Amino acid sequence: MSSQERRIADRAALGMTNREIAQRLQMSHRTVGAHLYRLFPELGITTRAQLPGALGGSHSGVGRDGG
């Protein structure tokens, strides 16, 4: 997983939408979706709700308003 994919996954695990993530990271919401589409099988998950567990909880330092 690249650092950019990790940033996207961390924010998605916090419940941010693709559009919110895209705005924060200055990219298209479609790019965010594409990254998540590729990451789910890599992480062995099928839903966004499974992201926090798959990431090992280390995403907690990233906030919805900037982190």
Helices and strands as residue ranges (DSSP letters): H 3-13, H 18-25, H 29-43, G 48-50, H 51-54, G 58-61
